Amino acid sequence: MSVLEPRLAESLRALVTDPDRVTVNETVLEHHSHDLTYHTPHAPDAVVFPTDTAEVSRIVQFANEHGIPLVPFGVGTSLEGHIVPTRGGITLDLSRMNRILEIRPQDFLVRVQPGVTRTQLNQALRRYGLFFPVDPGADATLGGMAATNASGTNAVRYGAMRHQVLGLEVVLPDGRVIHTGGLSVKSSAGYYLTGLFVGSEGTLGVITELVLRIYGIPEHTAAARAVFSDIESAGRAAVALIGSGMTVGRVELVDAKTIRAVNRFKGTDYPESPTLFLEFSGGRRAVDEDIRLAEELMRSEGCLAFVDEHDPEAAAKLWEARHHAALALMAMAPGKKLMTTDVCVPVSHLPGALQAARELMESRGLDGFILGHVGDGNYHAGFALDAGDPAQIERAEEVNAAIVRHALARGGTCTGEHGVGLGKRRYLAEEHGEAVSLMRGIKALIDPRGIMNPGKVLPE
Ligand SMILES: Cc1cc2nc3c(=O)[nH]c(=O)nc-3n(C[C@H](O)[C@H](O)[C@H](O)COP(=O)(O)OP(=O)(O)OC[C@H]3O[C@@H](n4cnc5c(N)ncnc54)[C@H](O)[C@@H]3O)c2cc1C
């Protein structure tokens, strides 16, 4: 039965300046019921599109008073069932809070609303010769990216979202609006609340504004492709590159299956073998020297072919192909749903972890793919699954669990960037032990009625 009676939907309409921004339209509810993955969909009872902080505060306060579950929503590209309103209630879609409030080129920072997407921000920054580096493969919102502590191909050089967020405005479950951090690049004043909300996946409050670091676009950038006969050699070469101390911009691994999918999806003709996509940036001469050293190193690790791309268009095409890899793989499996592991290990353990993942997939007869941000020790073994086949999902979950335990045993994490959502809750206690009880205490303190994205992150 619906949590939200029609009477309550009417009450919601009274809280926003335009009642059309509260909807119970079936298509909109369905759109907010699922992500790309195998997690079981569940529709919210209503979707609200707020346009300012005051509206968010009124809606959250209302939900809290009536004990109605509330799920913040950016553009729904997260990959662990984060945005599925498993208990119904209100989905708060923040995509219309999409204004860039301030660009401060001299301070290398911006102030944005949470619905601004990463490409929208980069388009606005380009004319200042600046850019924002965090680049998940989807055009996600900055609020959603902060809420999942997202990263991407640039994290090996610039870090994840957690390293970019200087300050936040957050609406707490009781409607209070707080500001954490500020405009300065460092502060030692009190508890680090910004870090608490980054990665909290909508379970502690709604992010309504962010202060983010931005960077100068490097003078020269070059990309390269290093092709290998097998994935383990590619992994060893990535570790050698990181260990060499060279300043690498990007180190991405794609397996043969992914390259095949990308070639079909993007019309490219890359050799269909495991490949490292690399990037170097800086002054022209330094980049040329980096590329020369990288080629030498890759060849000493068994690289079969090394192709460098100095032409910006060719390099952009290469990175677009990499960003679209997951979509290319899904296009090869129409009607199927995605399960992707997301472990991160200390980088020296990467080759062993890749080998273990491949062997596990083969031993269970799962036709998966492997790709990832291997410069950070973060990789994804993924499967396209038939959501109506519980036996297949169970097999994939077993492989996922074995990959996670392999990573945890080596000091790694169950999720390097996607977050916990529904899919990784079962590993949180294994990874954090007693610290999970402190997390529960924090959740109970901030959200005593448990309205914020209930059933996510913390294990039952
Ligand atoms: C093809 C593809 C490639 C991807 N590649 C990467 C990758 O390389 N790296 C990576 O890290 N991720 C990747 N992702 C996952 C996804 O893009 C990220 O998780 C992203 O951060 C989600 O942003 P979103 O705006 O879609 O948020 P949503 O999916 O809408 O929400 C994500 C979570 O954040 C919460 N949330 C959203 N907005 C707010 C807010 N304003 N306040 C509080 N909580 C909020 C939600 O409740 C939810 O728990 C990929 C996804 C796809 C589909």
The ligand as an SDF file (V2000), in Angstrom:
LIG
                    3D

 53 58  0  0  0  0  0  0  0  0999 V2000
   28.2110    4.2690  -17.7240 C   0  0  0  0  0  0  0  0  0  0  0  0
   28.5360    4.6120  -16.3070 C   0  0  0  0  0  0  0  0  0  0  0  0
   29.8610    4.8080  -15.9470 C   0  0  0  0  0  0  0  0  0  0  0  0
   30.1950    5.1490  -14.6300 C   0  0  0  0  0  0  0  0  0  0  0  0
   31.5050    5.3690  -14.3020 N   0  0  0  0  0  0  0  0  0  0  0  0
   31.8200    5.7390  -13.0500 C   0  0  0  0  0  0  0  0  0  0  0  0
   33.1700    6.0240  -12.6900 C   0  0  0  0  0  0  0  0  0  0  0  0
   34.0870    5.9310  -13.5000 O   0  0  0  0  0  0  0  0  0  0  0  0
   33.4230    6.4190  -11.4240 N   0  0  0  0  0  0  0  0  0  0  0  0
   32.4400    6.5520  -10.4770 C   0  0  0  0  0  0  0  0  0  0  0  0
   32.7200    6.9290   -9.3460 O   0  0  0  0  0  0  0  0  0  0  0  0
   31.1470    6.2640  -10.7920 N   0  0  0  0  0  0  0  0  0  0  0  0
   30.8160    5.8770  -12.0250 C   0  0  0  0  0  0  0  0  0  0  0  0
   29.5130    5.6200  -12.3550 N   0  0  0  0  0  0  0  0  0  0  0  0
   28.4770    5.7270  -11.3090 C   0  0  0  0  0  0  0  0  0  0  0  0
   27.7820    7.1020  -11.1940 C   0  0  0  0  0  0  0  0  0  0  0  0
   27.9510    7.9070  -12.3220 O   0  0  0  0  0  0  0  0  0  0  0  0
   28.2580    7.8050   -9.9200 C   0  0  0  0  0  0  0  0  0  0  0  0
   27.8950    7.0280   -8.7930 O   0  0  0  0  0  0  0  0  0  0  0  0
   27.6760    9.2230   -9.7340 C   0  0  0  0  0  0  0  0  0  0  0  0
   28.3400    9.8040   -8.6410 O   0  0  0  0  0  0  0  0  0  0  0  0
   26.1790    9.2540   -9.4870 C   0  0  0  0  0  0  0  0  0  0  0  0
   25.7200   10.5860   -9.6850 O   0  0  0  0  0  0  0  0  0  0  0  0
   24.1770   10.8810   -9.9850 P   0  0  0  0  0  0  0  0  0  0  0  0
   24.0290   12.3460  -10.1560 O   0  0  0  0  0  0  0  0  0  0  0  0
   23.6800   10.0240  -11.0570 O   0  0  0  0  0  0  0  0  0  0  0  0
   23.5520   10.4540   -8.5620 O   0  0  0  0  0  0  0  0  0  0  0  0
   22.3260    9.4810   -8.2870 P   0  0  0  0  0  0  0  0  0  0  0  0
   22.5550    8.1760   -8.8790 O   0  0  0  0  0  0  0  0  0  0  0  0
   21.0610   10.1810   -8.6100 O   0  0  0  0  0  0  0  0  0  0  0  0
   22.4510    9.3660   -6.6920 O   0  0  0  0  0  0  0  0  0  0  0  0
   23.5230    8.6850   -6.1230 C   0  0  0  0  0  0  0  0  0  0  0  0
   23.4210    8.7060   -4.5970 C   0  0  0  0  0  0  0  0  0  0  0  0
   23.6160   10.0120   -4.1250 O   0  0  0  0  0  0  0  0  0  0  0  0
   22.4750   10.4800   -3.4060 C   0  0  0  0  0  0  0  0  0  0  0  0
   22.3080   11.8820   -3.8030 N   0  0  0  0  0  0  0  0  0  0  0  0
   22.1570   12.3820   -5.0580 C   0  0  0  0  0  0  0  0  0  0  0  0
   22.1060   13.7260   -5.0140 N   0  0  0  0  0  0  0  0  0  0  0  0
   22.2270   14.0660   -3.7030 C   0  0  0  0  0  0  0  0  0  0  0  0
   22.2180   15.2970   -3.0010 C   0  0  0  0  0  0  0  0  0  0  0  0
   22.1250   16.4750   -3.6340 N   0  0  0  0  0  0  0  0  0  0  0  0
   22.3190   15.2720   -1.6500 N   0  0  0  0  0  0  0  0  0  0  0  0
   22.4550   14.1050   -0.9820 C   0  0  0  0  0  0  0  0  0  0  0  0
   22.4550   12.9170   -1.5930 N   0  0  0  0  0  0  0  0  0  0  0  0
   22.3430   12.9030   -2.9290 C   0  0  0  0  0  0  0  0  0  0  0  0
   21.3460    9.5680   -3.8120 C   0  0  0  0  0  0  0  0  0  0  0  0
   20.3800    9.4420   -2.7980 O   0  0  0  0  0  0  0  0  0  0  0  0
   22.0720    8.2710   -4.0580 C   0  0  0  0  0  0  0  0  0  0  0  0
   22.2710    7.5990   -2.8400 O   0  0  0  0  0  0  0  0  0  0  0  0
   29.1590    5.2750  -13.6570 C   0  0  0  0  0  0  0  0  0  0  0  0
   27.8310    5.0680  -14.0290 C   0  0  0  0  0  0  0  0  0  0  0  0
   27.5220    4.7440  -15.3360 C   0  0  0  0  0  0  0  0  0  0  0  0
   26.0760    4.5530  -15.6940 C   0  0  0  0  0  0  0  0  0  0  0  0
  1  2  1  0
  2  3  1  0
  2 52  2  0
  3  4  2  0
  4  5  1  0
  4 50  1  0
  5  6  2  0
  6  7  1  0
  6 13  1  0
  7  8  2  0
  7  9  1  0
  9 10  1  0
 10 11  2  0
 10 12  1  0
 12 13  2  0
 13 14  1  0
 14 15  1  0
 14 50  1  0
 15 16  1  0
 16 17  1  0
 16 18  1  0
 18 19  1  0
 18 20  1  0
 20 21  1  0
 20 22  1  0
 22 23  1  0
 23 24  1  0
 24 25  2  0
 24 26  1  0
 24 27  1  0
 27 28  1  0
 28 29  2  0
 28 30  1  0
 28 31  1  0
 31 32  1  0
 32 33  1  0
 33 34  1  0
 33 48  1  0
 34 35  1  0
 35 36  1  0
 35 46  1  0
 36 37  1  0
 36 45  1  0
 37 38  2  0
 38 39  1  0
 39 40  1  0
 39 45  2  0
 40 41  1  0
 40 42  2  0
 42 43  1  0
 43 44  2  0
 44 45  1  0
 46 47  1  0
 46 48  1  0
 48 49  1  0
 50 51  2  0
 51 52  1  0
 52 53  1  0
M  END
$$$$
